[in-house]
Amino acid sequence: MCIFILGFMALLLYHLMTSVESLRLAEVVDGLTLPLAEGWDVLLVLWPALAFSFLGGIFSVLIIMKLWVPKAQSKTIETESK
């Protein structure tokens, strides 16, 4: 399973590397478009959002494991003791 995840991560990294050069982050103020960042600089501007998404994913996995995995293990132990 880990090999498939690593392969998927490699595909996502390849896609990011090929598409990030065409990205442009701009702000519109009074009808004027002001460029904030282009290409790889977009990632530097958006790093707080990326970090929040990463930590939110980790938090979700930990909550799921905390709530559902112990219940599944306790059911297994109950069936083995009978």
N, C-alpha and C positions, 0 to 999 in steps of 0.2 A: 504494500500500500504506500509506503514512504517513497518508493521509486516512482510511482505514478504521480504523487504530489510534487516531487522534485522535477519531474518532466513537465508538469503543468506550469510550475513556477518558471522554468526555463523558457517555455513558450510565451508566458506573460512578459518576461523580461525582454525577450526578442521583440515582441510587439511594442513594448514601451520604447525601446531604443529606436525603432523605425518610425514611430509616430510622434515622438516628443518634439522633434525639430519644427513641426508645423504648428505647434501650440502657441497661442498668444493670449495673455491675460491683460484685459483693458478695463478701464473704468470710464463711465459716461458722466460728465459733469456739465450741466447746462447745454446739452446737445453736442458737446465736444468729446471726442473719444481720446482718452489719454492712455497710452500703453504703459503698463506696469512691469511686465516681464515678457520675454520671448524665449522659446526653446527650453533649455534645461533650467533657466532661471525661474521658470514657473514652479518647479518643484521646491526651490528655495523659498519662494513666497508662500506656498501652500503647505509647508512642513507641519504646522500645528494641526491642520485638518487630517493629514496623513497619519500623524502620531495618534490623534484621537480615534481614528478608524481602527488602527492597529490595536490599541489598548482596549477598545470596545469589543473587538473580536476575541481577544484573550479573555476578557471578563465574561463574555457570553459562554465560552467553552468551560470556564471554571464553574460558573453557575449551573450549567447543564450537568456537569460531572458531579457537583455537590448535591443536586436535587434528585437525579435519576439513577446514577450508578449505585449508590448505597441501597436503594430500594431493590434493584435487580439482584445485588449480591445477597441481601437478606432473604429474598425469595428462594434463591439457590440453596442457601444454607438450611432453610426450613424444609425443602423437599429432600435434601440429602439426609437429614436427621430422621425422617419418617421411614 
